[in-house]
Structure formats: C-alpha cells, structure tokens
C-alpha cells in the first residue's frame, strides 16, 4: 500500500484545533489521507489519487437528478482534507496499534503537501480546505447517505 484515502460525502465537516475551528466546509467531501513506506515515485501516487477523487461520482446529478451521477466539480462542492497517519495502523500483534509502517514525518508532510497542491490545481483552490498537519484535531463530519469510500492506491 502506498496511499489511502477515506472519502466521505458530507453535508458539513470541520476541523478544530485547541478549541478553534481552523477549517469548515459545507456540501462536499471530507477526505482522510494516509500513506506508508514506498519505493515508488510518490508523485505518481498523488496524481492517481487526486484524479480518482476528482472524478468520483458520489453525488446526485444536478441535471439528471440521478444518484451517483456527479462528481465534486459538477456540484461545485467543498473538500476538506485531513492528514491521518492512523489509517495504516497494524493491529495483528496485540491490542495496541502499531504505526511503524508510516514514513518519516518529513516525507509524509511533503507527500501530503503535494497532494494538497495537486487537489488545488485540479479544482478551485478556494474550495480545498485542510486541517493542521501533525496536530491533535477534532474532526466533525456529518456524513450524507452515508457514503464512505476507501481508496487504496495499490487497488487501482
């Protein structure tokens, strides 16, 4: 596995750090993003996952009225991205989660920042919000549907 995104269709979502709301969105997607060790060029991974997220048809079409007929751009929705290294926790040995599969903080931060850059380049940059990398965050999500999709770049 190289990069994982848990994508949720939301009617609203927000990130709070130290009692202060740092990001808030309305109708759109909340994306929890994690990565793990890879020898692969991570820009390929970032480009793949960005393209897949932007194209996912998880909304009702504005013209057709049909479910699963529109992507985030079609509905002019918001996107909240949250870095979450715990997505790759191993629990096979004992009950304490093992996070040793994660990359170094510097590499993870770089990959996450590249992901944000590509998301903003692929869509309206003002619509792409994020949390605070490495901070203890309170993430409030109002899942619509509910719709939750797990995207692993090793399951292309």
C-alpha positions in Angstrom: 0.0 0.0 0.0 1.2 3.4 -0.8 -1.5 5.9 -0.1 -5.0 5.5 1.4 -7.9 7.9 1.3 -11.2 7.5 3.2 -13.6 9.7 1.3 -16.9 10.7 2.8 -19.7 12.6 1.2 -20.7 15.2 3.7 -23.3 17.9 4.3 -20.8 19.6 6.5 -17.4 19.0 8.1 -14.9 20.9 10.2 -11.6 20.7 12.0 -11.0 22.2 15.4 -7.5 22.6 17.0 -7.1 23.8 20.5 -10.7 24.9 20.7 -10.5 27.0 17.4 -12.2 25.9 14.2 -9.5 26.1 11.6 -11.4 24.8 8.6 -15.1 24.3 7.8 -16.9 23.1 4.7 -20.5 22.5 3.6 -21.8 20.2 0.9 -18.9 18.1 -0.5 -16.2 15.6 0.5 -14.2 15.0 3.7 -11.0 13.1 2.9 -8.8 11.4 5.5 -5.4 10.8 3.9 -2.6 8.5 5.0 0.5 6.9 3.4 3.0 4.2 4.1 6.5 3.2 3.1 7.1 3.1 -0.7 10.0 3.0 -3.1 7.6 4.2 -5.8 7.7 7.8 -7.1 5.1 9.2 -4.8 4.1 11.9 -7.3 2.6 9.2 -9.5 0.6 8.0 -6.4 -0.5 11.6 -5.6 -1.6 12.2 -9.2 -3.5 9.0 -9.4 -5.4 9.5 -6.1 -6.2 13.2 -7.0 -7.6 12.3 -10.4 -9.7 9.5 -8.9 -11.1 11.7 -6.1 -12.0 14.5 -8.5 -13.8 12.1 -10.8 -15.7 10.0 -8.2 -19.4 10.2 -9.0 -20.9 10.1 -5.5 -23.4 13.0 -5.8 -26.8 13.3 -7.3 -26.6 14.8 -10.8 -27.8 18.4 -10.9 -29.2 18.0 -14.5 -30.2 14.3 -14.4 -31.4 14.1 -10.8 -29.9 10.6 -10.7 -27.8 9.3 -7.8 -24.2 8.5 -8.5 -24.2 10.8 -11.5 -22.0 13.8 -10.4 -18.5 14.4 -9.1 -17.3 17.2 -6.8 -16.7 19.6 -9.6 -20.1 19.0 -11.1 -21.8 20.1 -7.9 -19.3 22.9 -7.1 -18.8 21.3 -3.7 -16.2 21.8 -1.0 -13.4 19.5 0.0 -11.8 19.1 3.5 -8.6 17.1 3.5 -7.2 15.8 6.8 -3.8 14.0 7.2 -4.3 10.9 9.2 -1.3 8.5 9.7 -3.5 6.1 11.8 -5.1 4.8 8.6 -2.2 2.4 8.3 -2.2 1.2 11.9 -1.4 -2.5 12.2 -3.3 -4.4 14.8 -2.2 -8.0 14.1 0.0 -8.3 17.2 -1.8 -7.5 20.4 -4.3 -4.7 21.0 -2.0 -1.7 20.8 -2.0 -0.1 17.3 1.4 -0.2 15.6 2.2 2.8 13.4 5.7 1.8 12.3 4.6 1.4 8.7 4.3 5.1 8.3 7.1 7.1 6.6 9.2 9.7 8.3 7.3 12.9 9.3 9.2 14.9 6.7 8.3 12.6 3.9 4.7 12.3 5.0 4.4 16.1 5.3 5.9 16.5 1.8 3.6 13.9 0.3 0.5 15.4 2.0 1.5 18.9 0.8 2.0 17.7 -2.8 -1.4 16.0 -2.5 -3.0 19.4 -1.4 -1.2 21.2 -4.3 -2.5 18.7 -6.9 -6.0 18.9 -5.4 -5.9 22.7 -5.6 -4.5 22.6 -9.1 -7.3 20.2 -10.2 -10.1 22.3 -8.8 -10.9 25.7 -7.4 -8.2 26.2 -4.8 -10.6 28.1 -2.5 -12.8 25.0 -2.3 -9.9 22.8 -0.9 -9.5 23.2 2.8 -7.3 21.2 5.2 -6.6 20.6 8.9 -3.3 21.2 10.7 -0.7 18.6 9.8 0.6 16.8 12.9 -1.8 18.5 15.3 -4.3 16.8 17.6 -7.5 17.6 15.8 -11.2 17.3 16.4 -12.9 16.4 13.1 -16.6 16.8 12.9 -18.2 15.1 10.0 -21.9 14.9 9.0 -21.8 12.0 6.6 -24.5 12.2 3.9 -26.0 9.0 2.7 -24.0 7.6 4.4 -21.4 7.4 1.7 -17.9 6.3 2.6 -15.4 5.0 0.0 -11.9 3.7 0.9 -9.4 4.3 -1.9 -6.1 2.4 -1.8 -3.6 3.2 -4.5 -2.5 -0.4 -4.5 -6.1 -1.4 -5.6 -6.1 0.6 -8.8 
